[in-house]
Amino acid sequence: MNQPLSANRVLSGMRPTGQLHLGHYHGVLKNWVTLQEAYDCYFFVADWHALTTHYDDPSVIPNSIWDMVIDWLAAGVDSDSATLFVQSLVPEHAELHLLLSMITPLGWLERVPSYKDQQEKLKEKDLATYGFLGYPLLQSADILIYRAAQVPVGEDQVAHVELTREVARRFNHIYGRGANYEEEAEAARKKMGKKAAKQYAQLRKAYQEQGDAEALLKGQELLGAQQNISMEERERLLGYLEGSGRVILAEPQPLLTKASKMPGLDGQKMSKSYANTISLRETPEQVENKLKRMPTDTNRVRRTDPGDPQKCPVWQFHEVYSDLKTREWVQAGCTSAGIGCLECKAPVIEAVLDELKPIQARAAELEAQPEQVKRIIEAGSEKARAVARETMREVREAMSLQILG
């Protein structure tokens, strides 16, 4: 078991798909806004990942990046609270991906659930490429290079985080022990000070000889509080404590997020591929028109026909936007034919427009200041790259790739 090296760091990314919609807002962005207040968050544009399915027409990617970042900022993601960056501006991601590909068994990639699932869903695209097969490993590199402790995912994405944990574990097993590993660990232990060094030795013995899990936790806490040792020495002592090698790449944990309840206009999941979205920057007139044209319970052919809210896509919007009193009014009015479908939609239209109004105002400001958006991305990418460089320095050293210096 490896102790995360940056226990407060969270990493999450999105492929650039252009302007975002309400599904993105409720499924991802609102969660990011909450996380940035409690964690050291790194949010990135996964533009290399976009090439796995759009390599034949990458011209759409640059504009999609800027549109998406503007929507992030407009929705409340704060560049002062979180680090925002573009994956391709940190080339160390690609280097780590390459190095990890040298040790990752092919079968690990082939068994990722989304591999065959996406091939089935995207039959019209040529996905017989290494890029598509290897994209889960690139995801692993994205996470491991920042030593992220947690990765926000839905239940359907936990397998990707587990792959990352397996890759980190394998890397540390292969490269975490140098020729003088134990001697260097003992030298680092002595730097802790007499009392702490003795306590560490006792806790290590209790865990390795007696399997005392509490001793392991206390040992990890003890190392986390040490000021007299370097990060590299702390990593070595973490591995020495656990009976493994030095912890070079930390194993992340999945941070399970609630599935978005935001439906599409037709009741399916909101998705551009289903043409059932409401974009965050659509005009009020467009939003109102789309919601008015939403399909309803097919049993309500005439205004006087009673309906069933459970069979109506509009009801799913009420579950997201309406309070209990409004939902009770809808239930009673629909089942008795006391209200018509346009009356039922009116509170939803008002609530969606109210939600979008501040987002659109902020987006308009950002659209008028492209240089500001550019500066945010450049600063965030440089900050991210500094962290990535440090990780790669240690990875290269562990793999005997530090030829000079």
N, C-alpha and C positions, 0 to 999 in steps of 0.2 A: 504494500500500500504506500503510495507516494504522497507526500504532503504538498499541496499546491504552493508554489513559490510566491504568488501574488494573490493572497487569500481574498482580497477585496476587488479583484479585477474581473470584469464581465466583458465578453466579446460577442458581437452579433453583426451580421451583415445581410445585405439584400442585393439581389441581382438588379442591374439597372433596367427598368421596364418603362421608363418615361414617367409621365404624371401618375401619381398614386390615386387610389380610390378609397371609399369608405371601408372596404374590407381590410386594406393595409392599415388604415388609421386605427380601427378597433382591434385588429389582430396583432399588430406589431408596434406602431408608433406610440399609442397610449401607454403600452408597457415600457417602452424605452424611456419615456418621459418620467415614469415612476422610478425606474431603475437608476437613472442618472443622479437622483437625489441621494441614493444610498450606497452606490458602488462607484468604483473607478471604471467607467464605461468606455469601451472602444467600439465605435460603430463604423462599419466600412462599406463602401460600394464595391460589390464583387464583380468587377467588369471582366476579369479573366474567366470567371465562371459563365458569364454570358456567352463567351465564345464557344463553349462546349455545344451549344445548340444553334448559335447564330454565326458560326465562323465564315459562312458563305456570304454574309451581308453585314459586316461590322460597322458600316457607315451610320447605322442608327444609334450606336452605343454612345458617342459623345454627347449628343443632345439629351439622350435619355438620362445620362448621369446628372447633368445640371438640373433637369426637370425634377428628378427624384430628390436631390439634395435640397432644392428650394422647398419642396413639400415637407421634407424632414424638419427643416428650420421653422417653416410656417406652422407646423403642427405642435411645436413646443420643444423639439430637441435642441438643447442649448450647447453651443460650442464652447462656452465657458465652463460647463459642467461635465461635458463628455468630449472625447477625442474623435473627430470625424475625419475619415481619410478614404482615399481611393486605393484599392488593392494594387493596381499596376504601378502606382507611384512608389511602392515599397518592393523593389525587385527581390529583396531577401525572401519573400514568400515563395518565389519560383525556385530559388536556390535550395531552400529547405525541402520543398516538394521533391526536387530532383534527388536529394540525398536520402530522403525517406523512401523514395521509390526503389532504392538499391536494396533495402532490407525488408520491404513489405511483400509477403506472399501473395501471389496472384489470386488465390482462392479467397482471400479476405475481401478483395474488391468485388469479386464476382458474386459474393453472397450478400452484399448490401441490398436491402429490400427495394430501394428505389431504382436500382440499376435495370432490372427487368421490367419493373412497373412503368418507368418512363419510356422504355423502348416500345412498350405496348401502346402508351398514350400518344407518343409522337412518331407514329409509323411513317408520316410523310417526310420526316427528316432523316438524314444519313447520320446515324449515331454509332456506326461501326468504327469508332476512332479511339485512340488511347486517351485523348482528352476527356471523352465522356466516361470511359471506364475509370480513369484516374481522378475524376473530379472529387470523389469523397476524400482522397488522399490530399488533394490540394486544400480541401476544407480542414483537414487535420493540421496541415502546415499553417493555415490561417490562425488556428487556435493556439497551437503549441508555440509559435514564435513569440507570442505575447505572454506566455505563461499564465493564461487566463484560468482562473479557478472555476468559473461557472460559465455555461453557455445556455442562454434562454432558448428552449425548443419546445415544440409540442410533442405529444407522445409518439407521433409517427416519425419523429426525427431522432429519437433516443439512440437508435442503432448507429447513427453517424458519430455521436459522441463516444459510444462504446468502442467504435473502430479507432478513434483518436486515442483513447485510453490504452488500447492494445498496442498501437504503434509506439506510443511513448514508453510503455513498459518494455517492449522489445528493444527499442533503441537504448534505454538505460541498462538493460541486461547485457547488451553487446558491448557498449562503449563506456559504461559507468565505472569500470575497474581498470586502472592503469597499473603499470608494473610495480609501483610503490604505494598502492592504494591504502593498505592498512597503516603503513608508516606515516603517510601524509594525514590520514584521519586522526591518528593518535597525536600528531604534532598540532593539528587544529584543535583537538580536545583540550590540550594543555593551555592553549591561548585563552580559554574560557575563564580561567581563574581557578584556584585550588578547590574552592567549595563547589562551584558549578561543574567542574570537570569530574569531581568525585560523584556528584549526583547523577550526571550523565552516564557514567560507567555503571552505576547501580541500576539505573533504569534500563539500560541496554541489556544487562545481564538478566534482569527480571523478565523482559520481553522475549529475548531469544532463548532462554533456558526454561522459562516457565509459561511462556505464551500469555503473559499478563498484558491485556489490551490497554488497560488504564496506564500502565507504565509507558507504553508507546505514546499515548496521547500526552502524558506529562513530559516525556522527552522531546516531543515535537514543540510543545509550548516553551520549554526551556530554551531550545535552540532559537525559536522565534524572538525571544527576548534578549538574545546575546548582542552586545555592542562591540565586542573585542575581536570578532571574526568577520571575514569577508563573505560575500554572497556565495562565492565558489566553495569556501570552506564550510559554510552552512549546508550547502547541497551535499557535500561529501559526507558530512556528519549525519545528515538525514538518512542517506543510504546505508551508512555504517550502523546506525541505530536499528534499522529495519532488517539488516542482514543481507541487503542487496548492494548494488553498486551506488555510485554517486547519482543523485537525481539531477539529470541535466535537463530533461523535458518533463514538465509536471503533468500529471494526469488530471484533466478537468472533470467536473461533475455537471450533469445536465441540470439546468434550472427550469423545471417544468412550468410552462405558462398555460393559462386557460385558453381553450380553443375559442376562436372568435365566433360570436353568435350573429355576426353581421351577414344577413343573406343577400343574395342578388335580387334583382328586380323580378326574377321569375321563380324565386324560392330556392334555387340551387345555390351553391357556394358562389359568392361574388368573385368573378374572374373575367379578365379581358377576353379570354378564349371563349367564354359563353356569351359575350356581348350583353352583359346584364349589370354593368357597373354604373356608379355615380362617382365621377372624378371629383377630387377635392377642389378643383378650380373651375368646375362648370358654372356657368352663370345661373343666377336664381331662376331665370326663365326656363333654362334647360332642365334644371333639377325639378322644378314644379311640373313641367310637361312630362318628364319621364315617370314621375311618381303618379301623376294622374292617369297615365296610360298603363300602369301596372295591371297585370291580370289578377282577377279575384276568384272567389269560389264559383266554379262553373255551374253550380246549381242555381245561382242567382241570375236567371235569365232576365227577369222583370224586376222592377223596383219593389214589387209587393212579395217577391219570393223570399222566404227566410233562408239564411245561410249558416255555414259552420266556420267560425274563425280558424279552427285548426286546419282547414283545407284551403286557406287563403294566404298567399305570400305576404299580403299587407299586415296580417296579424304578427308575422315574425318581426316586422319593423316596429310594431307597437311594443313587442317584448323588449326591444332594445331602447326605444325612445320614450315610451309613455309610462306615466305613474299608474299606481293601482286604480285610482278613481277613473282615469281615462280608459284603462283596459276593461274595467267593469262596465263602463258605458258602451264600449264596443261590443262586448259579449252580449249584453242585453239587447242592444239595438240591432245587431246582425241576426241573431237567432230569431228575433220576433219580426224582422223586416221593418223595424221602427226607424232605422236610418238607412240611407243609400250608401253605395260604395264610395262616392265622391265625398260625402260627409265623413265617412270613416277615415279616408285618407288625409283629411284636412289637418288633424293634429300632427300627423307624421310629417307632412310637408313643412309645417311651421317649425317643428323640432329640428329637422335636418337643416333647414336654412339657417336657423339660429346657431347650430353647431358649426356650420361652414363659414359663417360671416367673419369671425375674427381670423380664421385660417386664411381666408381669401384676401383679407386686408393686408396681412403680414406677407403673403406671397406676392402681392402686387408691389410692395415696398422692395422686396428682394429682387424681383424681376427688373426693377428700375436701377438696381445697384449690383450688376454682375461682378464688378471688381471686388465687392465685399464678400460675395459667395466664393470667389476664387481665392481670396486671402484666407478664408476659413479652411478651405480644403488644403491649401498649400501648407498652412501652419500645422494643421492636424496630421498631414501626411509626413511632415518632417519630424514631428514628435513621435509618431508611430515608428518611423524608420530608425530613430535613435534606439528605441527599445528592441526592435528587430535586429539591429546590428550587434547589440550586446549578446543576444541569444545566439546569433550565428557565429560570433567569435568563439563562444564556448563549444558550439557544435563542431566547428572546424577543428578546434584544438583536440576534442575528444576523438575525432575521426582521423587525426594525424594529417590534417590538411593545412596546418599553419606552417608553410614551408619557409617563409621569410619572417624574421622578427620574432 
